[in-house]
Amino acid sequence: MQEKKRERERGFADATPHYYGHRERLRDRFREAGSGALSDYELLELLLFRVLPRRDVKPLAKSLLEKFGSFAEVIAAPEARLAEVKGLGEACITELKIVQAAASRLLRGAVKKRPVLSSWSTVLDYCRTAQAFADREQFRVLFLDKRNRLIADEVQQTGTVDHTPVYPREVIKRALELSSTAIILVHNHPSGDPTPSQADITMTKAIVAIAEPLGISVHDHIIVGKGGHASLKGMRLI
């Protein structure tokens, strides 16, 4: 009987997939050294392990990086484009989108805790996480109170790959509805280049012209993209 038990145990060991040991080593490295000790594809593997427990996910992680470029771009990729990757099912896509939502909510919480002008780098991180990798332009407004604390964060418009319709009077109307005394404008350039266009500058100045007589300050207009960000105030364009 003992011999049969040993044979069964040996047979199970022989049948254990090769990637099980790899998974444990990755988890150990993450626990002991943190995420900085892992490459982008290894961090993706850790996420995919949870959804695909009986599959070697390294090839899938590498395919995702080959298609999108980086961990951040994979997480932020539109669901329709993620679905184009062979082997990436609905459950995996949902897992990636949960991670994206969690990252955005963590940064939003940090922005809400203190006046935004005293934590500008956190604001920039939040803006880039929220929309830098989106495949269509989004126009977002951060509405602030008189102490420069975040009242609301709203996407006002979603456009095409290179244009978003913005209505200055609607932006200011919403600020008045929220009793906001200051706003920060944010939008993304899906091309990756955050350099403001002439249309961006003209639209921003139109919003400033309507806001000022009503006692509403436009602190900045931030443009984000894969290549970084641009501040119209920093560039002295407003």
Secondary structure, 3 states (H helix, E strand, C coil): CHHHHHHHHHHHHHHCCCHHHHHHHHHHHHHHHCHHHCCHHHHHHHHHHHHCCCCCCHHHHHHHHHHHCCHHHHHHCCHHHHCCCCCCCHHHHHHHHHHHHHHHHHHHHHHHHCCHHHCHHHHHHHHHHHHCCCCCCEEEEEEECCCCCEEEEEEEEECCCCCCCCCHHHHHHHHHHCCCCEEEEEEECCCCCCCCCHHHHHHHHHHHHHHHHHCCEEEEEEEEECCEEEECCCCCCC
